[in-house]
Each structure stands twice: as C-alpha cells, then as structure tokens.
Amino acid sequence: MMKKAFSDPHSASFQIWNKLIAVLIFVSCVVLALDSIPEVASSYEHGFAIVEWFSVAIFTVDYIGHLVFSEKKWKYAFTPWGIIDLLSILPSYLMLLNLTALQGSKVLRLLRVARVLRVLKLARMMTASGKSTNPVMDNLKIYFIVLFSVLMISSTAMFFVEGELYSPEVMAAGQQMLDAKATAGAEPEKFMPTDPITGNAIPEDKRFFTSIPTAMWWCIVTLTTTGYGDMFPVTVGGRLVAAVTMLLGLVLFGILLNVIGNTLMLVLFGEKNKE
C-alpha cells in the first residue's frame, strides 16, 4: 500500500496521496502569502503555525517515501525534484531549531523564500500521473500550474528582495538605531531604507511591495504585459526579478497559445495538433 502510493501512478493510493499533497501545497502557499501581511499574521499566528507544521510533516513523509520506494532509492535526493523537496521543508526545520546565528539574519529570510519552491511539486505530480484521459483538461491544468508557480515564486521573490527592505520590523529596528545614536537634545533622523547594492534611499511613495498579495497584483500586471505603472521596483534586485518575470510572461503566453491551439484542434477536428 505504502509503496504503491509513491511508485505506482495508476494505483488509487497514488492518486489520493498526490491530491492531498496538491491541496497542501496550495494551502501552504496561501498561508505564506497571508503571513506577509502584519495584521493578518498577528491575528492568525496560531492557525498559520498549525497549517505550516502539518504541511511540513506531510511533505517530510512524502520526501522520505520517495527516498525509500522510488526506483532510484537514496539517489532520489540528488535529483532536481529531490532537491526541491528538501528545500521546501528544510527552512521550517531550521527555524524550529531557533539557531542563534540565523535569528534576525538575511539568511533565515532567504531560507523562508525557499518554501515557495514546494509549488513546483505540482508539476512533478502532473508528469507522474500516467497517460492522459482528457487532453483538454490536462493542457489547462498544466497551464494553470505553471501560471500559479510563476505568480507565487515571482511575487514572493519581489517581496523578499524589495519589500523586506521597508518591512515594519526593519523600519522599527532602523529607527531605534538612529534614535540611540542621536545626541542629547538633538532631534533624531528619520530612518530611510536603502538599496543594498547602490545605497540609494527608497522614498515613501516608492515603497510598493508591502506584502506578497500586494506583489501578486504587480506580478499579474507584468505577466500580462498590461503595465499600469502603479507599482514598479526601484532597487537593482527588484529590477532583476522584474526582468525575469517579464520573460516568463512571454513564455506563459506561448504556452497559452499552444493550449488553445491543441484544444481547438481537438474540439473542431477531433485530433490533437501533432506539432
């Protein structure tokens, strides 16, 4: 039973297990996004923690199951999917250890970003699901999985690359440092977050990416090449993320055209476009 859940794509246990993983991936990504909103994070901290650790426990079982029952056995750990599986759970365990060296450091925040890589497991489940029974639905599923993956990864990357520079915690810590340095009787300066690469200050009217859901709006506008101009990155790191997102938008457009073409061929002529 356990072996079939990890090695036999045609078994019922495999389908049920992978549907559970898919649901938890989506839920954990939503929780990660909501957790970036300070008001929501403080109100639902306990609930978010329960969802996070339940998801991590299931993902850990999934990772171990593939190590034990997959054809490659322990070599699975060195495959791209094995590395992604490990990166999706490792940050949570490192935070649980509460290592002093990681507390308040950029290393820990970067490790948290790696948790969003678990969304890529959806792609693995699509490729491992066996032969297609409904090409139209399978094409649409693949497209929306790719779209959701790009949306989640790009938005999270933009938030942590640029939005973290003016997060409430960083702003409070920076202001406290300036207040401590201020001489007696002198009015302390107002803390200004800066681009770590160029050193340029980020003015208040240019601090757009205050949470992952906010960054998602920018990402949708960018991927669809709409370009409202209401939100844009001002740091070097943010512009690099934006450049990659723009290129991925073109890739998604190409995938969408392929999906629409294959669907029309199937619906109108009863066959899939061989090209």
N, C-alpha and C positions, 0 to 999 in steps of 0.2 A: 504493500500500500504506500509506504513512505517513498520507496524507490520510484514507483510509477509517478508520484506527484512531482518528481524532479527530472525524470528521464524519459517519460512516455507521453509525447504531446497528444496522443489520441485517447488517453485514458481520462475518465471523468474526474479523478482526483487531481490530475494535472491542470485541467480546465478550472476547477473550483479554486485551487491554490493560487493560480495566476490571476484569477479575477479578484481574489482577496488582496493580493499584492498590488494590483492596479488601483483598487479603491483606496488602499492605504497610502499609495504614492500621491494620489490626487489630494487626499485629505491632509497629509503631512505638508504638501506644498502650500495649500491654502493656509494652514496654521503658521507656516514660516512667514508667509506674506503678511498675515494679520498681526503677527508678533512684532513686526517692524513699526506698527502704529503704537506709540507710547500709551495712549489712553486705553486702547483695546488690550494691549499686553498686560497692563496693571490690573484690569478688571477681570481678565480670564486667565491669569497666570497659572492657577492650579489646573484648570481644564486643559490648557495647552500642554502642560507638563505631562499629564496623563496620556494624551494623544501621542505626544512625541515618544515617550518611552515604550508605549505599546507598539507603535510602529517600528521603533528600533529593535524591539525584541523579535517581532515577526521577520524583519529584514535580516536579522542575525541568523535566525533559523533557516531562512532561505539561502543565505550565503554558505552556511555550514552544510546544508543539504546538497548544494551543488558541488561542494568540495568532496563530499562522501560518495554521492551517487552518480555524478556526471561521468561521461566516458573518459574525460581527461583526469579525473580524480583531483589530487592536490595541485596538478598543473593548471587547473582552472583559475587558481589565484593569480596567475601571471598573464591570463588572457585579458583583453580590453574590458570585457564585461565583468570579470572577476575583480579587476582594479576599481571599476566604477562601483561595484557592490561594496567593496571595502571602504572606499572614500565616502560612501553615503552613510555609513554607520560609525566610522572612526571618530569624527568630530564630536559626536554625542558622548562617546565613552571618555574622550579626553576632557570634556567639560565636566563629566561626572567625577573624574579624578581630582578636579579642582587644583591643578598644578599651579604653584605659586609663580613659576616662570611665565605661565600663559595668561595669568589674570590681568585684565585691562590692556593686553597687548594686541597689536595688529595681527599677530599670528593666529590668535584664537578667533578673531573676526573673519579672517580668511578661511579658516577651517570650517566655520559655520556656513560659509558660502558653498562649500563642497557638498553640503547636504542636499542641495538642489539637484545634484547630479543623479539622484535616485530617479528623477523623472525619465532619464534615458533608459531605465529598465523597461519602460513601456514598449520601447522599440524592440528590445530583445524578445519580449513576450509575443509581439506580432510576428517576428521572424521564426519563432519556435512553435507557432500554433498549428503547424501542419498545412495540408492542402486547403486551398480556398474553396468555400462553398458558395459564397456570394461576392463576386469580384467587385461589384459596385460599392457595397458596404465596406469591403476590405480596403479599397482605394481611399474612401472617405475617412476611414479610421486612421490609416497611415498619415494622411494629410493633417488631420486634426491633432494627432500625436506629435508630429513634427512641429506644427504651429504652437501647440501648448509648450513643448520643450523649449523652443526658441524664445517664446514670450516669457516663460518663467526664468530661464537662465540669463537672458539679456537684462530683464528688469532687476533681478537680484544683483547681477554684476554692477549695473549702473548705480543702484542704491548703495552698495558697499564701497564702490570706488569713489563716488562723489558725495552721495547723501550722508555717509558716515562722517564726513569732514565737518558737517554742521548739525550733527545729531544733538539732542538735548544733553546727553551725558558729556560729549566733547565740549560743547559750548559752556556748560557749567564748570567743568574742570579747568578750561582755559581762562574763564573769568576769575575763578578762585586764585589761580596762579598770578594773574595780573594784580588782583587785589592785595595779595600777600607781598608783592614786590613794590607796591605803591608806598611812597614815603609818607610820614605822618603829616596830616593836614592837606595833602595833595589829592586831587580827585583822580581815582583810578581810570585807566584807559578802558575802552570797550573792546572786548575780545573780538578779533576778526579771523575766521577760519581762512586758511591759505592753501593754494595748490602745492602739494608736497614736492612737485617737480620744478615748477617755475617760481614758486614763492609768491605768486600774485594773490592778493586778497580776494575773497568771494563776497561781493556786496549782498545785502539782504534781499534785494529784488532779483537776484540771480540764483537763489537757493531753492531750486525746484523739487529735487528728489528727496522729499522728506520721509518717504516710506516706499515699500515695494509696490503696493497697489497704485500709488501715485506714479511711480516709474512705469507701471504697466500701460497707463494711458499714453505716455510718451512713446513706449515701445510699439503699441498698435499703430499710432500715427506714423511712426518711422517705417515700420514694416510695409504699410500700405502706400508708402511714398506720398501721403497726404501733405505732411509738412505744414501744420498750422503755425509753427513758430512760437507757440505759447510756452513751450518748455524746450530747453536745449542745454547741453553740457558746456561748462566753462573751464574745466580742467583738462590737462593732457590725457590723463587716464580715462576720463569720461568720454572724450572725443574718440579715443581708440575703441572703446566699447561701442560707441555710436557708429563708427565706420564699419565694424564687423556686423552690427545689426542691420545696417543698410544693405550690405552684400547678401546677408541671409534673407532679407526681404525679396531680393531678386530671385534667389534660389527657391523660396516658397512660391513665388509667382510662377516659376517654371513647373514646379510640382503640381500646382493647381491646374495649369493648362493641360498637363498630362492626364490628371484625374478626370477633368471634364471631357477631354478627347476620348479616353478609353470608355467613359460612361456613355457618351453619345454613340460610339461605335457599337456598344453592347445593346443599348436600348433601340437604336434605329435599325441596325443590321444584324443583331443577334450574335456578334462576334467581337472579340477583343482586338484592338489595334495592335498588330504584330510589331510595329515599330516601337 
